[in-house]
């Protein structure tokens, strides 16, 4: 049964809406499988997706959580693309009156009710209008705002201290926007040296700053740039993701995994 739901999700994501398929519109036709595999392997409790588009990543991630029988995916979108998405969905014979209705359709269609929650919200870092949950985040996929250098810095300013000890931050397109690439290289290089760029301390209380310093001192940060080959890539504008991997500093690896010393 789980294979059938996964196949149904993949087949739907591959439906053509013009020049692109549903998943190609936002460039996640291959990236979604990386996230699916990570969720299956790491079994996270809390996953946050900022910016959902057609819900292609959302349904794949929700399916992975369902197969794990564990975890919650928080999908956050402000619906600004809905007029365009509505027209595209009509090309595949789907008619929905609102983005809320559409997302509930996806959740119900693939039986993800216990694992996926949708929130209608506009992310605005400068006004501190940020999506928050009470528990640490294990995986964050940020694609709700422009991912220029300032936005990349704001994502880390707010979410770095909200991540769990073993966690992953993905920032869409940042690796192939040169200024964002350089900004993330600079920030992660500083974090690796137990230093915090001043921007990451912006709008924080003393206790929040102390927590962040302690978190960084005990953590290892790895920046990985994932860029897709142009071969057979339809939407060349959506072609990369910056991956920041966070782990505790230790002599062994893994989150309670078996190690052989």
C-alpha positions, 0 to 999 in steps of 0.5 A: 500500500505504501508503494502505491501511495508513493507511486501515485504522488510521483505520477501526479508530480510528473503531470505536465502543466505546459512546458514543465511538469508540476514538480519542474515548475519549482525545480524539485523534480529530483530534489524531493527524492533527496529529502524523502530519503533523508526523512526515511533514514533520519526519522525526524520529529519535526520538518518545516517547509517554508513555501509549498508551491504545488505541494510536490515536496510536501506530499513526498515528505508527508509520505516519508513521515507516514511510512516512518509512522512518526513525525510532523510536517509543517507546510507554510505558504502565503498563497501569493502564487495561487492565481497562477497555480490555479490556472496551471492545475486546471490544465490537468483537470483539477478545479479548486476554489482556494489554496486552502482547499487545494492543500486539504485536497492533497492531504486527504487524497494521499491520506496524510492527515496525521502527518501534514499541517498547512499554515497560511502565513506570510514570512517577513523576517524584518517584521519578525513575522516568522513561523514558529513551533515549540519543539526543535526543528530537525529539517528545514526547507526554506523556499518562501522568500527570495533567497538573496544574501540578506534573506539567507542571513535572516533565515539563519538569524532566526532558525539556527537556534531553533534547530535540533542537535542533529538537523539540516537546513536547505535554502532553495537556489542559494548555491547558484546566486553568487552573492548568496553563495558567498554569504553562506560560505562566510557565515558557515566558515565563521560558525566552524570557528565558533564565531557568530557574525553580528547579523545573526545576533540581530533582535536577540535577547541576552539569553538567546545570544547565550544559548546560540553561543553554546549551541555553536560551540558544541556543534559542527557545521557543514555547508554543501552546495547541491547544483543540478546538471543542466543535462535534461534539466527543464527549468534552469532557473531552479537548479540548486540548493544550499544544504547546511548540516548540523551535528554535535562535535564528537568522536563518533557519528550518528544520532544513537546509531551503532558505532564500532570503535 
